[in-house]
Amino acid sequence: MQVSIIGSGNLAWHLAPALDNTDFAVREVYSRNPAHAAALVEKLYEGQVKASLDFSTSTSRIFILAVTDDVIEDVVQEIILPADAILVHTSGSRPLSVLGFAATPNIGVFYPLQTFSKSKKVDFADIPLFIESDNKETEKVLQKMARALGRDGVKITSHDRKALHVAAVFASNFTNHMLLLAQEVMKDNSLSFDWLKPLIAETINKSLSIGPENAQTGPAKRGDFEILDNHMIFLQTDPSLAEVYKIVSQHIVDRYHT
């Protein structure tokens, strides 16, 4: 079954080659930036750059929107699909209904729960894949595509997928931002960020092993307000960072001491 990819960002960069190594061969890649599409096509066996969103003569059956959330509806309005096409988006937060005005009844969602960067290789066999469709045949196709990548697709509703995405933002994006703030504190004080790496690794491993509720430590968990006040004094030259520290610390205090 042939596939066309719309988009050339981080997800497309990994998903297209992964599918191309299965029975779901990627034949076309469209991007608003043709140079980016051409770079992705270089990673495929027989893929070609598609110059427009007119896929009316395409031999593909599946059309995957690997684009940013805010342009999905624009693409749906512009794309021209062949008969019996399956159109899916890959968003964690947008509902299935965002594809409701597509010129095909075969719509679905194919959401890989992972953070993607072009420079970091991933194995889709290790990534939870979530699928949604109100069309049984489309659901079967998406399940086959998930299995081709190495694991069963998990059926999920739009509401639950949004909750999953919110949780993922806390677990991934916010966690990474905290590491960035820690790195900046170290750098501003001429200290090595490498010193924190064993602590970071142990924190994540412990949280996954015994659960985040049981893994929590630190002055806020202990209710050590003298240390918290001292840290706030230390951060007074950076009000925005001090505000982050205060809000997070207060949230921990409220959870464990109220």
Residue, then its C-alpha position, 0 to 999 in steps of 0.5 A: m500500500q503506497v503512502s504520500i507524506i504532506g510535511s517535512g518536519n521532524l516527524a516526517w523525517h523519521l516516519a517516512p523512512a520507517l514506513d518506506n522500509t515496510d510494505f507501506a512504501v512512501r511515493e510522494v512528499y509534499s512540503r511548502n519548502p520544496a528543498h526540505a521535501a527534496a532532502l527527505v526524498e533522498k532518504l527514500y527508495e523511490g519517493q518523489v517531491k510533489a509540487s502541489l497538493d493536487f494528488s488526484t492522479s496519485t497512486s497512493r492510498i494513504f495520505i499522512l498530514a505530518v504538519t503543524d497543528d495550526v495548518i491542518e485545516d488549511v491543508v484539508q481545504e486545499i488537498i485534492l485526493p484520489a478516489d477511496a483515499i485515506l487521509v490521516h493527521t498525526s497530531g496529539s491535540r487536534p480531534l479527528s473532526v478536524l478532517g471532517f471537511a476532507a473530500t473523503p469519508n476515510i479519515g483517521v489519526f495516527y499519533p506516535l507518542q514521542t519527541f522527534s528531532k532530525s538529528k536523533k534516531v528513533d525506533f518506531a518499535d519502541i514508540p506507542l502508536f495511537i490510532e483513531s477513526d470512525n471508519k472500520e476499514t480505515e481503522k484496520v489499515l491504520q492498525k496494519m500500518a502500526r504493526a508494520l512499524g513494529r507494534d500494535g496501534v492503541k485505539i483512543t478517542s480524541h478526548d483521551r488523546k488530548a489528555l495524553h498530549v497534555a500529560a506528554v507536555f508536562a513529561s517531556n517539554f516541561t521537563n526539558h525546559m527545567l533542564l535548560l533552566a538548570q543548565e543556565v544556572m550552572k553556566d551563569n555561575s561558571l559551573s559544569f552542567d555535566w555535574l548534574k547529569p548523574l542526578i538527572a539520569e537517576t531522577i528519571n530512572k527512579s521516577l520510572s521505577i518506583g513512580p513519581e509520587n514516591a520518587q519526589t525529594g527536595p526542600a519543598k517535599r520536606g517543607d524546608f522553608e528556610i532553604l526555599d527562602n534562601h534559594m529565592i534570595f539567590l534568584q532575586t537577580d532573575p525575577s522570571l526564574a525566581e517566579v518559576y521556582k516559587i510556583v513549582s515549589q509551592h505546588i509541591v508544598d501544597r501537594y505534600h503538606t496540605 
